[in-house]
């Protein structure tokens, strides 16, 4: 699943007429990099949630044939349902097995693992070095387990693998954040994780988008 329902308020005025995942860098839309990478690693069925200017996303990407994948869309109106709420709204397409979720407004070279084994964990998230805008980080990581209390903390990348069962109790159509679920799983020793040291950028401001675009060919 690619999360693409946010309004991109910090990216205004760029997102007043264009949804954030369709903003261009290196000659293509941000979300196209995700589709290319997912397809190249064997992911064939993809769900994209939409809200703000969602019709533009669907018109631009179509059914996914261009990338050799099948895309289903969910629509969140009148307001986005936040991360967990958006996932619950799409569970009909995600099935009963663990699935991968990627924030549509990040750019990275992380290689997704279609066969990742969650073992005894209920979820597995990818952590990165703390960027300037999140200097204190979000979670600690110890021997493959994500922990809440740690001296050295890392930032949640917006990439995670989840079992559908962790979203039970959230009513479809209800806005709900993901962070409290992850913190609860960490307290229960049910949240696995990995450290990713490669390229990663949260495209949260027009300047970051401009800097990334200048660094890419195209």
Secondary structure, 3 states (H helix, E strand, C coil): CEECCCCCHHHCCHHHCCCHHHCEECCEEHHHHHHHHHHHCCCCEEEEEECCCHHHHHHHHCCCHHHCCEEEEEECCCCCCHHHHHHHHHHHHHCCCCEEEEECCEEECCCCCCCCCCCCCCEEEEEECCCHHHCCCCEEEECCEEECCCCCCEEEEEEEEECHHHHCCCCCCCCCCCHHHHHHHHHCCCEEEEECCCCEEECCCHHHHHHHHHHCCC
